[in-house]
Amino acid sequence: MNYWRSLKKVEEQKLRQYIRNFILELKDEDEDLEEVTVTANVDGYSTPHAFSTDEDEELKKKKLTKSTGYPLVVKEAIDEKDIKLIKQIIRDVIGDVYRDIWLKRNTWK
């Protein structure tokens, strides 16, 4: 048992000495590292209109309407009637979900 402990101690000492020597070698090198860049292999921007101006946006909208043949809808307002309809649809769907859960829970009992 003592043999293994002493062997581990010797290996540990060798490892420590190796690390010390390695660090000293790094310190002794004449090349000082002042700055590192990690963006050397990064591609450019993949969004073609990332830095476009307002004029470019207007030109893009004109081209879009010409190529598709449809008019551009700038702002579409939602009426109060539409909001009531959406709320009613959501209530109906949630009500159906609750009913299904209630039916399943009662059949499990």
HELIX and SHEET records of a PDB file:
HELIX    1   1 ASN A    2  ASP A   28  1                                  27    
HELIX    2   2 ASP A   54  THR A   68  1                                  15    
HELIX    3   3 GLU A   80  TRP A  108  1                                  29    
END                                                                             
